[in-house]
């Protein structure tokens, strides 16, 4: 570590400080002293340093008050900075950190070192003249008062230096030259088992882990796969990858793991492919960022899959996720154990009802909330195609769950692919032929199962309910907003129609969206809905309860979905409100219970 604290003006004094009294005094100075020194004249600074010490007084008397005032901090002394950087370059085999101390607002004369320095937005003519004089800027008074820039002549040493270095760097504008081979996605056949479905109940988390295992064996992309987990790999089922892929450790495994005799032991290896960072979300995100930008830094198209508790993603390392977007990172963020009511029994500490909402704040992040294994397969394959074959500057966030249910099959993935990727498609039509009324139920993630149960109840009431899988409200919203913008800027051209409107064109009835996230998520598409639209979500704090109780509490269970659908029909005059009252009583819903969003 190299510290650059004081400027060159102190060098002669420190050279004569044979007993180290000046250095001792410098080390005793606290931050408040440093700030006070930066706003004080030379005589006041001298007194602060001396503190009635005869040796210090003798040393300081070799400088005038003006010389004392003009001594710079290391951060404002280009010679010191250059020397520190030069020394850092000499270090071999280890990283070097340079800590530089500077003055806030340096150069503002009356503003430097003061608490108001960050609020200084405008300089008066007098302040500009003082600043120019202090910095020896060779401009006339009129030019200084007008805040003109000083430009040396083209033949000056400064301009020659700048031009030469700009040319060496490849030009005057920064460029990002990437030399990385395009990586085509695996064929659809690679994902065949996920399109076939599974009668055995599994979670989308288990489906993702199985998908990782398949992709890591793929001859085209297998060696570029980088699974990442901060902690609790077994919680997400990643222990199934330990034996075949191994956990990366530069020194290999130097101990016998406690589960060494089990079927899936903890295995570290020098050639391990999994990165496990311990209980450190920031460390794991740093690994994701490094792997996700390796295509640009090293020309290696590594594909990171970072799996974490979804509530510990945006809530804890949101700034780092934003940095991933800014650095054009690629890869898949997997928010595991997602959903406010799906991760049951762990209370508000773990129950995530907002990550999908926050995900929409990162412009180049594509966020999805898939319900089925085949939806995951379609999204992951398309993500690999767009990021690694088409070289798009995007990355993905997928929420995955720990609730088990049978995974349905899809005969022709191509038929649902556009809907899955765009954010909405009809999953199951009602089988009622002579229904009294029609409703459409939107669901996503694990909560889609609640919509399917509500469909069955509504059928008993002679109400036809089509169930739609809303894989991404954020994609629907962004597409609709992009269409509106284009139409606004091209008023005489043929208007563009948002996907959500095209998808629902010709669909009669009322619409109910149910989500394991805040109501703001499905409500984001409300302006483009073709009929009455009611949104159910999980606004409020989490609770430690079983799933059925949690979903009843947050009013997203089949009973509340059915009642919401019937209420929307009553509002449209298709059924009587008395039937809604009857359904409330029959389903055991307490109409006077506390609003979870207010508790």
Phi, psi and omega in degrees: 000133179243128179252129177246096188253309185245150181281179185296337182300339180271349188302316183294324179291316180295329178295329181266000181275071186293332181263000176074019182291322180291318178297320178298318180294321177297320181288337178280339183294133179263174184302322179298323176296316181301315182294320180295322179298323185289345180248002186259150174289170186301319183294323179291320177299319180300313182297323180295323180286319187291308180050047176062023178263115183301321181294318178293323180297319180295320178295313185290335181291349177282352179243146175282166178302320180293322178295322177296316181297326186276351179297131185263161167283162181301325182291345178252008181249105186296333178293318180294318180297317180297319180296319180295317181295320179297319180292323180296326180292339181281342181291136181235138173080006178203153178285153178234132179253134176249120175258124185240130179258132181223181180251128177296130179072026183305133178097349181279006178057276182279354183250342186294140178078356183265156182295339182271005185302321182288341181268358182284110183254335186220141177252139175285168179300321180295318180293323178296320179295318179297318180296315180297321179293318182294328182261005179055045179277118186279069176236155176286165183303315181298316180295321179294315180296331178274002179058041177284154177277145174270128178236116176299160177293155184299333181266007180286154179303322182297311182292323178297320178297311182298315181297318181298316182287326176298318179296320178296330180275356176100007178138180185272340180254137179293140177230157178241092181276117182249126178240086183219133182295145175289142184240106181290151179287160175297155177294162179304328182300334178298331183259017187305317184296333180279335175282336180283340180080185182206124175290332177288138181288126177221163177262164176292335174295314178297324179295320179295316180298317177298321179296319177299318179299318179294314183292328180290344177263356182293132183294337182273316186242354187308315185287348180265354182288135180228089174290136181229138176214137179282327186189167174054051179302324181291331177302323182266002179080014181285351179298339177294344180263351185302311187292316186278327184253324181077155177262128185296130173213119184299340180251008181073194181265117185252018181208167175264116183293152183297335179258025184303331181269003182274174181291325182236073185284158176289117185233117175261148182205152178296330179257020179300149184256341181270137174255116176244118190261005185078189183281076184206093180296323181293322178295319179293321178294325177296321177294319178299317180296318179296314181291324183284344177249006181298334179298326181270323184280318186240357183072025181242119186276058178295145184242094182281138171239103183258115183253130185207164171300123189301327181288342179265013177269267183300328183292328183256323186234035181302322179298322181288327175293321174298321177296324176300316178297317181295327182269010178057043179290154177235155178136186184238121169268127184244105179279095183280167182044048187278169174095139181293327184248352184277322172277092187270153171087359183244006172066194187290344181297325187244343190279114187263117175237016186219354185297324178293330177290313182292330182301331182290351179278350178259108191302323184259021175259123178266118185246136182225152179231071186288150180259334189231160181297322181291329175295317177302315182298317180296316183292315182296315180298317179294324178297317178297319180298312185290320183281319192251340174261311180276350176062036178284148181270070180224164169215173194236147171234120180239129175267131181232155193236165179250020177265130183268137172198159181299140179265121183288160176267161173228120185294317182230098180304328182298331183288332181253352187303312183299319180292317179301314184285329180280336174122353184199136172203157180280120182272315183215122176278153175291146179265359179289132180263328181240058184283153179285327182205170184231135175226161176234127182250122177261132176218163178208160181057210181297331185290347175302329178297326178293321178296322179295322177292323177294325177301317180295318180295316181297327177298324177296335179266012181062035176244121181281130180232119172270138181254128182245141175265115179263087185290336180201102173293328181294321177293320177298315181295314182296319179297317181295317179294323179295320177296316180298318179298314181299316180297321180295324182271352178228066189297335183263355180275167177295125185297143173276144183249125179302150181302319183298325177287320178294322181294323184261007180299127180086359179272118179268164176107193180252165187231135177230125177251133178237134185220151174274011179239176182302151182300336181301332182293299179290336181289346182295339181260007184306319183299341185250011180280141184277353181210188180302137189225122178243137184243132174242135181205188189245051174294134180124178179276154178286167180223157174268099181206174174283160185302312182301319180292320179298318183288327174291320180298315181275000173066041176236017179277172182305324181297311181292328177295314180297316180296319179299319179295317180292323178296319178297320177295320179295321177298327178274002177079015182273336172221169180274150179296334179299330178291328176293318177300317180297320180294321177302316181290316183295326182271359175072032181270127177276105183292343183254014179291162183292139175292120182300334179288343182257359186262000000 
